[in-house]
Amino acid sequence: MTNTIAIWLFLFIIAGLAVDYALFGWDGLYVVMRALTDLIRWLAFWR
């Protein structure tokens, strides 16, 4: 990964978090983290 790609990825993530906070009050982040937690538990079951 080049520095340019890393910077753009960082900016997109920050912009996504800002939009989530402005429009939904962190509800989108909560849903994503909940889904990630479920995925981790599901993968741990198969390990």
C-alpha positions as CSV (number, residue, x, y, z in Angstrom):
1,M,0.0,0.0,0.0
2,T,1.4,3.3,-1.0
3,N,1.2,6.4,1.2
4,T,-1.2,8.1,-1.1
5,I,-3.7,5.1,-0.9
6,A,-3.3,5.1,2.9
7,I,-4.0,8.8,3.2
8,W,-7.1,8.5,1.0
9,L,-8.4,5.4,3.0
10,F,-7.9,7.3,6.2
11,L,-9.8,10.3,4.9
12,F,-12.7,8.1,3.7
13,I,-12.9,6.4,7.1
14,I,-12.9,9.8,8.9
15,A,-15.5,11.2,6.5
16,G,-17.7,8.1,7.1
17,L,-17.4,8.5,10.8
18,A,-18.3,12.2,10.6
19,V,-21.3,11.6,8.4
20,D,-22.5,8.8,10.8
21,Y,-22.1,11.1,13.8
22,A,-23.8,14.1,12.1
23,L,-26.8,12.1,10.6
24,F,-27.3,9.1,12.9
25,G,-25.6,9.9,16.2
26,W,-23.2,6.9,16.1
27,D,-26.0,4.4,15.4
28,G,-24.3,3.3,12.2
29,L,-21.1,2.6,14.0
30,Y,-22.9,0.6,16.7
31,V,-24.6,-1.6,14.0
32,V,-21.3,-2.2,12.3
33,M,-19.5,-3.1,15.5
34,R,-22.3,-5.4,16.5
35,A,-22.1,-7.2,13.2
36,L,-18.3,-7.5,13.5
37,T,-18.7,-9.0,17.0
38,D,-21.2,-11.5,15.7
39,L,-18.8,-12.4,12.9
40,I,-15.9,-12.9,15.3
41,R,-18.0,-15.2,17.5
42,W,-19.1,-17.1,14.4
43,L,-15.6,-17.6,13.2
44,A,-14.4,-18.6,16.7
45,F,-17.0,-21.3,16.7
46,W,-15.4,-22.9,13.6
47,R,-11.9,-22.6,14.9
